[in-house]
Amino acid sequence: MPEIEPKDPSLKSLNGLHLWHAPMSSCSQRVRITLAESDKSFSSHVIHLEKDEHASPEYQKIHPKGLVPALVDDGKLFIESIDIIRHIAGHDSPLSNVRSQKLLDMADEAQLDLKLLTFEFLFRGGPAPSPEEVEDFQKNHKNEWLQQFRVDFAKGFDPERINDAIARTDAGFQYLDATLSDGRAFLEGDEFTLSDIAWMPNVHRFKLMDWPFERTPDLQKWFENISKRESYQEALLKWQPEPAITSFGAYTLKRRGEGTDIRSFPHFKS
Ligand SMILES: N[C@@H](CCC(=O)N[C@@H](CS)C(=O)NCC(=O)O)C(=O)O
């Protein structure tokens, strides 16, 4: 569903590219990277997820599920990061030279596991929301799935749910590693495409969690190469608040010390 009808009619009168995004959201990162790689400028509307700005009535009029990112291009509204990056790249750009939709679909499907594991292995180290913040979110955010996710997170995720997410994530990374094992530089072959862009934020995110990328050496090499690109620096690294990265690092070390880190889960023991 690439383009949707905006609930907020004022979006239709916007000119140029407008992006509603969050600094560290992986779905926003892939959109910003595509914009940087396409050399397109955009009006930036930052939504601070940690302040629950996506629960405001105004934002939920822009994105019907209250998620980031959302893009308006000359009055046309797009949600879903994979649809957005396809739209930005258009048909004529070499970025669009993807052989099939498979790697893009896989990146899309990987999102829920990435989210669960991010909350467990990075966000759990941060301060818990106050009872008022919890109540406000449940009252204001209309996305029932997201409401339930917050409840599950506060209660503590079932270890089996975490392990299943780890297993699916590992299967995805193994697939990418096998794809790259013929020596190609990029996921689709010799050219850098949207498939690379779609997966860059995921590998970046799991590195923050100290994911065992030594299991997938070709993927590791791909990432080392790809992370030298200016778009990675400009559209991803520069948007990361340093204090968050420092506290993620400290929390990851703490979990490792306690033997409860991502590597300690049964999936990696079998
Ligand atoms: N399939 C959607 C997923 C969008 C999504 O889940 N966005 C996340 C950030 S990457 C979000 O808005 N999360 C809000 C929250 O967790 O409260 C896409 O690719 O755009």
PDBQT file of the ligand as one rigid body, heavy atoms in Angstrom, charges set to zero:
ROOT
HETATM    1  N1  LIG A 301       6.573  -1.581   9.115  1.00  0.00    +0.000 N 
HETATM    2  C1  LIG A 301       6.758  -0.247   9.596  1.00  0.00    +0.000 C 
HETATM    3  C2  LIG A 301       7.193  -0.304  11.044  1.00  0.00    +0.000 C 
HETATM    4  C3  LIG A 301       7.199   1.074  11.696  1.00  0.00    +0.000 C 
HETATM    5  C4  LIG A 301       7.670   0.999  13.136  1.00  0.00    +0.000 C 
HETATM    6  O1  LIG A 301       7.497  -0.031  13.812  1.00  0.00    +0.000 OA
HETATM    7  N2  LIG A 301       8.270   2.086  13.588  1.00  0.00    +0.000 N 
HETATM    8  C5  LIG A 301       8.829   2.104  14.919  1.00  0.00    +0.000 C 
HETATM    9  C6  LIG A 301      10.226   2.702  14.880  1.00  0.00    +0.000 C 
HETATM   10  S1  LIG A 301      11.309   1.767  13.810  1.00  0.00    +0.000 SA
HETATM   11  C7  LIG A 301       7.968   2.951  15.840  1.00  0.00    +0.000 C 
HETATM   12  O2  LIG A 301       7.363   3.914  15.414  1.00  0.00    +0.000 OA
HETATM   13  N3  LIG A 301       7.901   2.589  17.123  1.00  0.00    +0.000 N 
HETATM   14  C8  LIG A 301       7.164   3.277  18.112  1.00  0.00    +0.000 C 
HETATM   15  C9  LIG A 301       7.201   2.584  19.445  1.00  0.00    +0.000 C 
HETATM   16  O3  LIG A 301       7.860   1.566  19.583  1.00  0.00    +0.000 OA
HETATM   17  O4  LIG A 301       6.548   3.070  20.376  1.00  0.00    +0.000 OA
HETATM   18  C10 LIG A 301       7.785   0.499   8.735  1.00  0.00    +0.000 C 
HETATM   19  O5  LIG A 301       8.665  -0.170   8.176  1.00  0.00    +0.000 OA
HETATM   20  O6  LIG A 301       7.691   1.724   8.584  1.00  0.00    +0.000 OA
ENDROOT
TORSDOF 0
